[in-house]
């Protein structure tokens, strides 16, 4: 959808960034195919695309992490080769990585000057940085205590340090890679205020994200990438989330989950006063209680690291805990002989773990092997008391692959050769097809592309409609809001609040996620 | 009278503690530089051993102890470079590389020593200028008779060999370099989160090589001290596990220079005690056997390594080769 006025504006002055014919391959994989892009000065430009579409590769080329096989980079109209990060920094490009590149036991000041020191001795650099930081804080709402060590800062503040690092190096162009993945909604809001501030001061920003809502709210122009190609560049005001999603996936996508009202039955899972300590003796779960009924989805929202993972691990039989958990009125063993995953499965609990590559699959094993793990004792997989019936497992896997639209439908491929979405479908197929009473599912769509998200959501809702209980843990608030019937927000090992999904909104949940006490409406 | 006797014993013990700590201090600081940059160095032992051997050889043939030190440093740096290439350029396992170097040093010194001097691995004794002699600090004799301070200054602080003073100067120097200079900031960053340095556009590898080579220099001095100051020739396996004890001291010191000094002095004290008082009488009832007192430093090493002394958190990236992520 070429908009003439946008294109007109883009060619007015020399663009801050211009890429011409960038091509990059990793072995046989073409990560970037002949990509051209212009970003004009003083704008926020979004780049969306599914995982593996080539966004990160493109930005890494711009930041000098990789060298393009072909193509040219122009900064402010001047041809600028960027062979390494040093050259990118010199060209005024700064990058805020998805995983922060900070030294955790250094102070903010030390992190800011690292690599940009003025001389062999630190003292003058530190003094200068201190003064600059005061100015930047005033100018852009980037307050942060310069003498605090990074490990003592919240994630939101750590991100500010990353931005400060770039600004201290006098970056005019700032690339942000999935900046809101680890932030609470209010922190994200603050971030976007900062970004708009920066833009108004004439900085150029590139925002990489998979959240279409952020693109719509924050950007001026947006480019869509699909399979290594730049498929469209449009003015944000002229597009819609639906159109962007379609451009990303290449077909129409249902962004909202279609579901009927829940028909809840009896209580399936009842958790009372659950407490967990980690290996260092720190209490990760501080006594939480809730229940999940048949035919409903309870969503657990919260910023990552507030005890959700521990909760799943306890219920899935990976970690031990104190307190009480009952499944269909049967008391579960939380510490002893029967607190393992096998016993949990026998009780009708299926678990789609958060980290599918570590806990859900063995990446070097083939799909058919992965498709039977945990249930490999099932008599239907045994040929005789000594040998497994591999033929039966293969046939079973083939059926699963068909029903779950797993591509490529070849059970003999190792798990790592499937895309993130298809890996997740292998795990999901394995767990859902056991017809569990309760499904524990963690981050079902993390690293999964939009097309697969739609399918996975449909499967989860279908299981609910079949009268099963579902406990959904996700850090994506949108996912929680669109899937769950009730929401419990976790903060610091506790349940900060519980709401009926239809009666709450993102704002209220955001406050709960930040640890505020909010009276139920 | 009794008191003076005890005091003299104390002075003697302290003097010996200082002498015996030197090797540990230098080795410990070597390990500190290396590990702070993210390279685990279990090869301190081997580097010191090869340095001791070549310093003894060079000092013997040149008749100059300082030339011995230079030779020791060169030998140790060669080993350090091998460790660096294996673990930085080729991203090998740092423990295995270090252990391999220890074996290499242990075998090489004996083989070459035997071939050259035919004395069962020993090098010929050093005499005169080929050994370091004691340095008497100014006024040492003048204030010797002052109570307490006099003997302390004259016999513990003064009258040590050049490398002793050097070692004690390297401690504040290390602290200053690590915490007050750009070099130190980058070195520590490389050991904690190399990606932070890489994204700043600075070479992680160059920083790590620098650290490993500094470790080589310090181990070289330590080895030379063993052969040309503490002893008067090279003897097989003369490092006697001090490289490992230095590693234990490094953990004990939580990778900090001044703590490292204290930890090494403690180990030195234990060794001094076992040298001076092999048989300790307990109330005349029984005497602690010499084997036990001699084993004290090693026992403390085991205790420290087993983690009984609080929580020591190593530099986060230590032992991990840096690979740029895709």
Contacts between the chains, C-beta under 8 A, distances in Angstrom:
chain1	res1	chain2	res2	distance
A	26	B	326	7.3
A	63	B	199	7.9
A	64	B	201	7.4
A	65	B	324	7.1
A	84	B	201	6.2
A	85	B	198	7.1
A	85	B	199	5.9
A	85	B	200	7.1
A	85	B	201	3.9
A	86	B	201	3.2
A	86	B	202	7.5
A	87	B	201	7.7
A	88	B	201	7.4
A	89	B	200	7.5
A	89	B	201	5.3
A	95	B	199	7.0
A	97	B	199	6.9
A	101	B	193	6.8
A	101	B	195	4.8
A	101	B	196	4.4
A	101	B	198	7.7
A	101	B	199	4.5
A	101	B	200	8.0
A	102	B	193	6.8
A	102	B	196	6.0
A	103	B	188	7.4
A	103	B	189	4.9
A	103	B	192	4.6
A	103	B	193	4.9
A	103	B	196	5.1
A	104	B	192	6.6
A	104	B	193	6.9
A	104	B	316	7.0
A	105	B	192	6.2
A	105	B	316	8.0
A	106	B	185	7.9
A	106	B	188	7.5
A	106	B	189	6.9
A	106	B	192	7.3
A	110	B	185	6.3
A	111	B	196	7.2
A	113	B	185	7.5
A	114	B	185	6.1
A	114	B	186	6.9
A	114	B	189	5.4
A	114	B	196	6.3
A	114	B	197	6.9
A	114	B	200	5.7
A	115	B	186	7.3
A	115	B	197	6.5
A	115	B	200	2.6
A	115	B	201	6.2
A	115	B	202	5.0
A	116	B	200	6.9
A	117	B	182	4.3
A	117	B	185	7.0
A	119	B	182	7.0
A	120	B	181	5.8
A	120	B	182	5.3
A	120	B	183	7.0
A	121	B	180	6.5
A	121	B	181	5.9
A	121	B	182	7.1
A	122	B	180	5.7
A	122	B	181	6.2
A	122	B	182	6.2
A	122	B	184	7.9
A	122	B	185	6.0
A	123	B	180	7.2
A	125	B	182	7.5
